[in-house]
Amino acid sequence: MVNRVTAPQGLIPGRSKYGITVVGVKRPQTDFTYATPETVIERGDLLIVSGPTKLVEKFAAIA
């Protein structure tokens, strides 16, 4: 399943909060980068996430 989500600004949410893992971030006009605990989400970022389908869909609905 692939969802394009425009991320809210701030630190990447952890697995404990949403039950998903943010694998990477794609910023406009830049290459994909792997997410780290220090990665900060900026307006317009696309997140690459992994997790159970229902939890990914729930996360996508709030972003």
PDB file of N, CA, C and O in Angstrom:
ATOM      1  N   MET A   1       0.830  -1.164   0.000  1.00  0.00           N
ATOM      2  CA  MET A   1       0.000   0.000   0.000  1.00  0.00           C
ATOM      3  C   MET A   1       0.882   1.237   0.000  1.00  0.00           C
ATOM      4  O   MET A   1       1.841   1.315   0.768  1.00  0.00           O
ATOM      5  N   VAL A   2       0.574   2.192  -0.841  1.00  0.00           N
ATOM      6  CA  VAL A   2       1.328   3.436  -0.918  1.00  0.00           C
ATOM      7  C   VAL A   2       0.374   4.589  -0.689  1.00  0.00           C
ATOM      8  O   VAL A   2      -0.652   4.703  -1.360  1.00  0.00           O
ATOM      9  N   ASN A   3       0.713   5.439   0.256  1.00  0.00           N
ATOM     10  CA  ASN A   3      -0.055   6.656   0.512  1.00  0.00           C
ATOM     11  C   ASN A   3       0.884   7.832   0.400  1.00  0.00           C
ATOM     12  O   ASN A   3       2.017   7.777   0.878  1.00  0.00           O
ATOM     13  N   ARG A   4       0.424   8.890  -0.224  1.00  0.00           N
ATOM     14  CA  ARG A   4       1.182  10.130  -0.239  1.00  0.00           C
ATOM     15  C   ARG A   4       0.577  11.015   0.824  1.00  0.00           C
ATOM     16  O   ARG A   4      -0.589  11.404   0.745  1.00  0.00           O
ATOM     17  N   VAL A   5       1.380  11.326   1.812  1.00  0.00           N
ATOM     18  CA  VAL A   5       0.907  12.103   2.950  1.00  0.00           C
ATOM     19  C   VAL A   5       1.748  13.360   3.053  1.00  0.00           C
ATOM     20  O   VAL A   5       2.976  13.283   3.073  1.00  0.00           O
ATOM     21  N   THR A   6       1.110  14.505   3.119  1.00  0.00           N
ATOM     22  CA  THR A   6       1.829  15.729   3.402  1.00  0.00           C
ATOM     23  C   THR A   6       1.951  15.815   4.914  1.00  0.00           C
ATOM     24  O   THR A   6       0.951  15.897   5.627  1.00  0.00           O
ATOM     25  N   ALA A   7       3.160  15.795   5.383  1.00  0.00           N
ATOM     26  CA  ALA A   7       3.410  15.684   6.810  1.00  0.00           C
ATOM     27  C   ALA A   7       3.208  17.003   7.541  1.00  0.00           C
ATOM     28  O   ALA A   7       3.512  18.071   7.010  1.00  0.00           O
ATOM     29  N   PRO A   8       2.690  16.921   8.769  1.00  0.00           N
ATOM     30  CA  PRO A   8       2.673  18.109   9.620  1.00  0.00           C
ATOM     31  C   PRO A   8       4.099  18.420  10.060  1.00  0.00           C
ATOM     32  O   PRO A   8       4.947  17.527  10.062  1.00  0.00           O
ATOM     33  N   GLN A   9       4.377  19.648  10.427  1.00  0.00           N
ATOM     34  CA  GLN A   9       5.725  19.999  10.846  1.00  0.00           C
ATOM     35  C   GLN A   9       6.027  19.458  12.236  1.00  0.00           C
ATOM     36  O   GLN A   9       5.125  19.326  13.064  1.00  0.00           O
ATOM     37  N   GLY A  10       7.284  19.146  12.492  1.00  0.00           N
ATOM     38  CA  GLY A  10       7.712  18.694  13.809  1.00  0.00           C
ATOM     39  C   GLY A  10       8.585  17.461  13.737  1.00  0.00           C
ATOM     40  O   GLY A  10       8.973  17.013  12.658  1.00  0.00           O
ATOM     41  N   LEU A  11       8.884  16.926  14.894  1.00  0.00           N
ATOM     42  CA  LEU A  11       9.707  15.722  14.965  1.00  0.00           C
ATOM     43  C   LEU A  11       8.931  14.518  14.469  1.00  0.00           C
ATOM     44  O   LEU A  11       7.704  14.477  14.557  1.00  0.00           O
ATOM     45  N   ILE A  12       9.645  13.550  13.955  1.00  0.00           N
ATOM     46  CA  ILE A  12       9.013  12.331  13.468  1.00  0.00           C
ATOM     47  C   ILE A  12       8.385  11.582  14.634  1.00  0.00           C
ATOM     48  O   ILE A  12       9.041  11.350  15.650  1.00  0.00           O
ATOM     49  N   PRO A  13       7.112  11.199  14.493  1.00  0.00           N
ATOM     50  CA  PRO A  13       6.455  10.462  15.572  1.00  0.00           C
ATOM     51  C   PRO A  13       7.037   9.062  15.703  1.00  0.00           C
ATOM     52  O   PRO A  13       7.409   8.442  14.707  1.00  0.00           O
ATOM     53  N   GLY A  14       7.115   8.572  16.919  1.00  0.00           N
ATOM     54  CA  GLY A  14       7.680   7.253  17.162  1.00  0.00           C
ATOM     55  C   GLY A  14       6.665   6.142  17.022  1.00  0.00           C
ATOM     56  O   GLY A  14       5.458   6.379  16.968  1.00  0.00           O
ATOM     57  N   ARG A  15       7.171   4.936  16.964  1.00  0.00           N
ATOM     58  CA  ARG A  15       6.329   3.755  16.858  1.00  0.00           C
ATOM     59  C   ARG A  15       5.360   3.669  18.031  1.00  0.00           C
ATOM     60  O   ARG A  15       4.223   3.228  17.864  1.00  0.00           O
ATOM     61  N   SER A  16       5.800   4.087  19.214  1.00  0.00           N
ATOM     62  CA  SER A  16       4.952   3.959  20.392  1.00  0.00           C
ATOM     63  C   SER A  16       3.692   4.829  20.307  1.00  0.00           C
ATOM     64  O   SER A  16       2.668   4.488  20.900  1.00  0.00           O
ATOM     65  N   LYS A  17       3.757   5.928  19.590  1.00  0.00           N
ATOM     66  CA  LYS A  17       2.589   6.811  19.512  1.00  0.00           C
ATOM     67  C   LYS A  17       1.569   6.334  18.483  1.00  0.00           C
ATOM     68  O   LYS A  17       0.369   6.362  18.756  1.00  0.00           O
ATOM     69  N   TYR A  18       2.020   5.895  17.301  1.00  0.00           N
ATOM     70  CA  TYR A  18       1.101   5.538  16.219  1.00  0.00           C
ATOM     71  C   TYR A  18       1.174   4.082  15.776  1.00  0.00           C
ATOM     72  O   TYR A  18       0.320   3.638  15.008  1.00  0.00           O
ATOM     73  N   GLY A  19       2.167   3.328  16.237  1.00  0.00           N
ATOM     74  CA  GLY A  19       2.294   1.933  15.844  1.00  0.00           C
ATOM     75  C   GLY A  19       2.854   1.731  14.452  1.00  0.00           C
ATOM     76  O   GLY A  19       2.745   0.642  13.888  1.00  0.00           O
ATOM     77  N   ILE A  20       3.460   2.784  13.886  1.00  0.00           N
ATOM     78  CA  ILE A  20       4.073   2.694  12.557  1.00  0.00           C
ATOM     79  C   ILE A  20       5.522   3.158  12.665  1.00  0.00           C
ATOM     80  O   ILE A  20       5.917   3.772  13.656  1.00  0.00           O
ATOM     81  N   THR A  21       6.295   2.863  11.650  1.00  0.00           N
ATOM     82  CA  THR A  21       7.682   3.319  11.594  1.00  0.00           C
ATOM     83  C   THR A  21       7.850   4.225  10.397  1.00  0.00           C
ATOM     84  O   THR A  21       7.496   3.853   9.278  1.00  0.00           O
ATOM     85  N   VAL A  22       8.394   5.424  10.623  1.00  0.00           N
ATOM     86  CA  VAL A  22       8.728   6.315   9.517  1.00  0.00           C
ATOM     87  C   VAL A  22      10.087   5.867   9.006  1.00  0.00           C
ATOM     88  O   VAL A  22      11.090   5.955   9.714  1.00  0.00           O
ATOM     89  N   VAL A  23      10.111   5.387   7.768  1.00  0.00           N
ATOM     90  CA  VAL A  23      11.323   4.827   7.174  1.00  0.00           C
ATOM     91  C   VAL A  23      12.154   5.915   6.502  1.00  0.00           C
ATOM     92  O   VAL A  23      13.383   5.902   6.573  1.00  0.00           O
ATOM     93  N   GLY A  24      11.479   6.849   5.853  1.00  0.00           N
ATOM     94  CA  GLY A  24      12.205   7.878   5.132  1.00  0.00           C
ATOM     95  C   GLY A  24      11.359   9.102   4.882  1.00  0.00           C
ATOM     96  O   GLY A  24      10.156   9.130   5.145  1.00  0.00           O
ATOM     97  N   VAL A  25      12.036  10.124   4.359  1.00  0.00           N
ATOM     98  CA  VAL A  25      11.394  11.397   4.052  1.00  0.00           C
ATOM     99  C   VAL A  25      11.814  11.812   2.655  1.00  0.00           C
ATOM    100  O   VAL A  25      12.981  11.686   2.285  1.00  0.00           O
ATOM    101  N   LYS A  26      10.860  12.308   1.881  1.00  0.00           N
ATOM    102  CA  LYS A  26      11.134  12.842   0.546  1.00  0.00           C
ATOM    103  C   LYS A  26      10.696  14.297   0.551  1.00  0.00           C
ATOM    104  O   LYS A  26       9.511  14.602   0.684  1.00  0.00           O
ATOM    105  N   ARG A  27      11.659  15.183   0.406  1.00  0.00           N
ATOM    106  CA  ARG A  27      11.375  16.615   0.357  1.00  0.00           C
ATOM    107  C   ARG A  27      11.280  17.054  -1.096  1.00  0.00           C
ATOM    108  O   ARG A  27      11.909  16.454  -1.967  1.00  0.00           O
ATOM    109  N   PRO A  28      10.492  18.105  -1.368  1.00  0.00           N
ATOM    110  CA  PRO A  28      10.386  18.602  -2.747  1.00  0.00           C
ATOM    111  C   PRO A  28      11.763  18.943  -3.318  1.00  0.00           C
ATOM    112  O   PRO A  28      12.585  19.565  -2.644  1.00  0.00           O
ATOM    113  N   GLN A  29      12.003  18.541  -4.534  1.00  0.00           N
ATOM    114  CA  GLN A  29      13.244  18.787  -5.277  1.00  0.00           C
ATOM    115  C   GLN A  29      14.495  18.218  -4.609  1.00  0.00           C
ATOM    116  O   GLN A  29      15.599  18.698  -4.867  1.00  0.00           O
ATOM    117  N   THR A  30      14.341  17.201  -3.754  1.00  0.00           N
ATOM    118  CA  THR A  30      15.507  16.540  -3.153  1.00  0.00           C
ATOM    119  C   THR A  30      15.331  15.032  -3.243  1.00  0.00           C
ATOM    120  O   THR A  30      14.244  14.529  -3.528  1.00  0.00           O
ATOM    121  N   ASP A  31      16.410  14.333  -2.996  1.00  0.00           N
ATOM    122  CA  ASP A  31      16.373  12.877  -2.987  1.00  0.00           C
ATOM    123  C   ASP A  31      15.764  12.371  -1.685  1.00  0.00           C
ATOM    124  O   ASP A  31      15.717  13.087  -0.684  1.00  0.00           O
ATOM    125  N   PHE A  32      15.304  11.138  -1.715  1.00  0.00           N
ATOM    126  CA  PHE A  32      14.819  10.432  -0.530  1.00  0.00           C
ATOM    127  C   PHE A  32      15.944  10.336   0.489  1.00  0.00           C
ATOM    128  O   PHE A  32      17.098  10.119   0.119  1.00  0.00           O
ATOM    129  N   THR A  33      15.621  10.496   1.773  1.00  0.00           N
ATOM    130  CA  THR A  33      16.598  10.275   2.841  1.00  0.00           C
ATOM    131  C   THR A  33      15.987   9.355   3.885  1.00  0.00           C
ATOM    132  O   THR A  33      14.785   9.409   4.145  1.00  0.00           O
ATOM    133  N   TYR A  34      16.809   8.519   4.474  1.00  0.00           N
ATOM    134  CA  TYR A  34      16.334   7.652   5.548  1.00  0.00           C
ATOM    135  C   TYR A  34      16.054   8.492   6.784  1.00  0.00           C
ATOM    136  O   TYR A  34      16.798   9.424   7.090  1.00  0.00           O
ATOM    137  N   ALA A  35      14.989   8.163   7.487  1.00  0.00           N
ATOM    138  CA  ALA A  35      14.631   8.882   8.704  1.00  0.00           C
ATOM    139  C   ALA A  35      15.479   8.405   9.873  1.00  0.00           C
ATOM    140  O   ALA A  35      15.806   7.224   9.980  1.00  0.00           O
ATOM    141  N   THR A  36      15.824   9.329  10.734  1.00  0.00           N
ATOM    142  CA  THR A  36      16.518   9.033  11.982  1.00  0.00           C
ATOM    143  C   THR A  36      15.714   9.665  13.115  1.00  0.00           C
ATOM    144  O   THR A  36      14.806  10.453  12.847  1.00  0.00           O
ATOM    145  N   PRO A  37      16.016   9.348  14.352  1.00  0.00           N
ATOM    146  CA  PRO A  37      15.295   9.991  15.461  1.00  0.00           C
ATOM    147  C   PRO A  37      15.449  11.522  15.467  1.00  0.00           C
ATOM    148  O   PRO A  37      14.616  12.226  16.038  1.00  0.00           O
ATOM    149  N   GLU A  38      16.499  12.028  14.840  1.00  0.00           N
ATOM    150  CA  GLU A  38      16.746  13.465  14.806  1.00  0.00           C
ATOM    151  C   GLU A  38      16.082  14.163  13.609  1.00  0.00           C
ATOM    152  O   GLU A  38      16.116  15.390  13.518  1.00  0.00           O
ATOM    153  N   THR A  39      15.488  13.402  12.704  1.00  0.00           N
ATOM    154  CA  THR A  39      14.856  13.981  11.516  1.00  0.00           C
ATOM    155  C   THR A  39      13.675  14.855  11.926  1.00  0.00           C
ATOM    156  O   THR A  39      12.842  14.457  12.740  1.00  0.00           O
ATOM    157  N   VAL A  40      13.618  16.039  11.354  1.00  0.00           N
ATOM    158  CA  VAL A  40      12.513  16.960  11.599  1.00  0.00           C
ATOM    159  C   VAL A  40      11.674  17.038  10.334  1.00  0.00           C
ATOM    160  O   VAL A  40      12.201  17.216   9.236  1.00  0.00           O
ATOM    161  N   ILE A  41      10.368  16.903  10.498  1.00  0.00           N
ATOM    162  CA  ILE A  41       9.449  16.982   9.368  1.00  0.00           C
ATOM    163  C   ILE A  41       9.191  18.442   9.042  1.00  0.00           C
ATOM    164  O   ILE A  41       8.931  19.256   9.928  1.00  0.00           O
ATOM    165  N   GLU A  42       9.267  18.763   7.754  1.00  0.00           N
ATOM    166  CA  GLU A  42       8.992  20.124   7.292  1.00  0.00           C
ATOM    167  C   GLU A  42       7.728  20.110   6.446  1.00  0.00           C
ATOM    168  O   GLU A  42       7.355  19.082   5.881  1.00  0.00           O
ATOM    169  N   ARG A  43       7.072  21.265   6.367  1.00  0.00           N
ATOM    170  CA  ARG A  43       5.865  21.372   5.548  1.00  0.00           C
ATOM    171  C   ARG A  43       6.161  20.908   4.122  1.00  0.00           C
ATOM    172  O   ARG A  43       7.157  21.319   3.527  1.00  0.00           O
ATOM    173  N   GLY A  44       5.299  20.056   3.580  1.00  0.00           N
ATOM    174  CA  GLY A  44       5.457  19.563   2.221  1.00  0.00           C
ATOM    175  C   GLY A  44       6.225  18.263   2.101  1.00  0.00           C
ATOM    176  O   GLY A  44       6.311  17.704   1.008  1.00  0.00           O
ATOM    177  N   ASP A  45       6.794  17.758   3.205  1.00  0.00           N
ATOM    178  CA  ASP A  45       7.518  16.484   3.162  1.00  0.00           C
ATOM    179  C   ASP A  45       6.549  15.333   2.911  1.00  0.00           C
ATOM    180  O   ASP A  45       5.416  15.342   3.390  1.00  0.00           O
ATOM    181  N   LEU A  46       7.011  14.350   2.157  1.00  0.00           N
ATOM    182  CA  LEU A  46       6.288  13.087   2.010  1.00  0.00           C
ATOM    183  C   LEU A  46       6.994  12.070   2.891  1.00  0.00           C
ATOM    184  O   LEU A  46       8.220  11.965   2.877  1.00  0.00           O
ATOM    185  N   LEU A  47       6.207  11.321   3.658  1.00  0.00           N
ATOM    186  CA  LEU A  47       6.790  10.320   4.544  1.00  0.00           C
ATOM    187  C   LEU A  47       6.627   8.937   3.955  1.00  0.00           C
ATOM    188  O   LEU A  47       5.578   8.603   3.403  1.00  0.00           O
ATOM    189  N   ILE A  48       7.669   8.134   4.076  1.00  0.00           N
ATOM    190  CA  ILE A  48       7.609   6.729   3.709  1.00  0.00           C
ATOM    191  C   ILE A  48       7.487   5.975   5.028  1.00  0.00           C
ATOM    192  O   ILE A  48       8.389   6.025   5.865  1.00  0.00           O
ATOM    193  N   VAL A  49       6.366   5.274   5.209  1.00  0.00           N
ATOM    194  CA  VAL A  49       6.108   4.609   6.482  1.00  0.00           C
ATOM    195  C   VAL A  49       5.881   3.118   6.289  1.00  0.00           C
ATOM    196  O   VAL A  49       5.555   2.652   5.197  1.00  0.00           O
ATOM    197  N   SER A  50       6.063   2.383   7.382  1.00  0.00           N
ATOM    198  CA  SER A  50       5.864   0.943   7.381  1.00  0.00           C
ATOM    199  C   SER A  50       5.078   0.572   8.625  1.00  0.00           C
ATOM    200  O   SER A  50       5.273   1.148   9.695  1.00  0.00           O
ATOM    201  N   GLY A  51       4.189  -0.396   8.471  1.00  0.00           N
ATOM    202  CA  GLY A  51       3.425  -0.875   9.609  1.00  0.00           C
ATOM    203  C   GLY A  51       2.181  -1.599   9.142  1.00  0.00           C
ATOM    204  O   GLY A  51       1.944  -1.731   7.941  1.00  0.00           O
ATOM    205  N   PRO A  52       1.391  -2.067  10.085  1.00  0.00           N
ATOM    206  CA  PRO A  52       0.139  -2.732   9.726  1.00  0.00           C
ATOM    207  C   PRO A  52      -0.765  -1.769   8.952  1.00  0.00           C
ATOM    208  O   PRO A  52      -0.848  -0.585   9.277  1.00  0.00           O
ATOM    209  N   THR A  53      -1.430  -2.286   7.940  1.00  0.00           N
ATOM    210  CA  THR A  53      -2.241  -1.458   7.055  1.00  0.00           C
ATOM    211  C   THR A  53      -3.203  -0.554   7.799  1.00  0.00           C
ATOM    212  O   THR A  53      -3.293   0.633   7.487  1.00  0.00           O
ATOM    213  N   LYS A  54      -3.921  -1.083   8.770  1.00  0.00           N
ATOM    214  CA  LYS A  54      -4.907  -0.271   9.502  1.00  0.00           C
ATOM    215  C   LYS A  54      -4.242   0.890  10.236  1.00  0.00           C
ATOM    216  O   LYS A  54      -4.797   1.988  10.285  1.00  0.00           O
ATOM    217  N   LEU A  55      -3.065   0.663  10.806  1.00  0.00           N
ATOM    218  CA  LEU A  55      -2.377   1.733  11.515  1.00  0.00           C
ATOM    219  C   LEU A  55      -1.794   2.768  10.561  1.00  0.00           C
ATOM    220  O   LEU A  55      -1.804   3.962  10.861  1.00  0.00           O
ATOM    221  N   VAL A  56      -1.285   2.319   9.412  1.00  0.00           N
ATOM    222  CA  VAL A  56      -0.783   3.258   8.392  1.00  0.00           C
ATOM    223  C   VAL A  56      -1.932   4.122   7.881  1.00  0.00           C
ATOM    224  O   VAL A  56      -1.764   5.329   7.707  1.00  0.00           O
ATOM    225  N   GLU A  57      -3.091   3.525   7.640  1.00  0.00           N
ATOM    226  CA  GLU A  57      -4.257   4.283   7.174  1.00  0.00           C
ATOM    227  C   GLU A  57      -4.707   5.284   8.235  1.00  0.00           C
ATOM    228  O   GLU A  57      -5.084   6.408   7.904  1.00  0.00           O
ATOM    229  N   LYS A  58      -4.671   4.887   9.503  1.00  0.00           N
ATOM    230  CA  LYS A  58      -5.051   5.786  10.595  1.00  0.00           C
ATOM    231  C   LYS A  58      -4.080   6.966  10.668  1.00  0.00           C
ATOM    232  O   LYS A  58      -4.501   8.111  10.836  1.00  0.00           O
ATOM    233  N   PHE A  59      -2.793   6.685  10.543  1.00  0.00           N
ATOM    234  CA  PHE A  59      -1.784   7.750  10.552  1.00  0.00           C
ATOM    235  C   PHE A  59      -1.978   8.680   9.352  1.00  0.00           C
ATOM    236  O   PHE A  59      -1.904   9.901   9.493  1.00  0.00           O
ATOM    237  N   ALA A  60      -2.221   8.114   8.194  1.00  0.00           N
ATOM    238  CA  ALA A  60      -2.428   8.930   6.990  1.00  0.00           C
ATOM    239  C   ALA A  60      -3.639   9.850   7.128  1.00  0.00           C
ATOM    240  O   ALA A  60      -3.653  10.956   6.588  1.00  0.00           O
ATOM    241  N   ALA A  61      -4.640   9.391   7.845  1.00  0.00           N
ATOM    242  CA  ALA A  61      -5.858  10.189   8.001  1.00  0.00           C
ATOM    243  C   ALA A  61      -5.648  11.426   8.873  1.00  0.00           C
ATOM    244  O   ALA A  61      -6.372  12.411   8.730  1.00  0.00           O
ATOM    245  N   ILE A  62      -4.660  11.385   9.781  1.00  0.00           N
ATOM    246  CA  ILE A  62      -4.438  12.535  10.642  1.00  0.00           C
ATOM    247  C   ILE A  62      -3.419  13.502  10.074  1.00  0.00           C
ATOM    248  O   ILE A  62      -3.331  14.642  10.530  1.00  0.00           O
ATOM    249  N   ALA A  63      -2.649  13.071   9.091  1.00  0.00           N
ATOM    250  CA  ALA A  63      -1.588  13.931   8.539  1.00  0.00           C
ATOM    251  C   ALA A  63      -2.149  14.913   7.549  1.00  0.00           C
ATOM    252  O   ALA A  63      -1.405  15.715   6.985  1.00  0.00           O
TER     253      ALA A  63
END
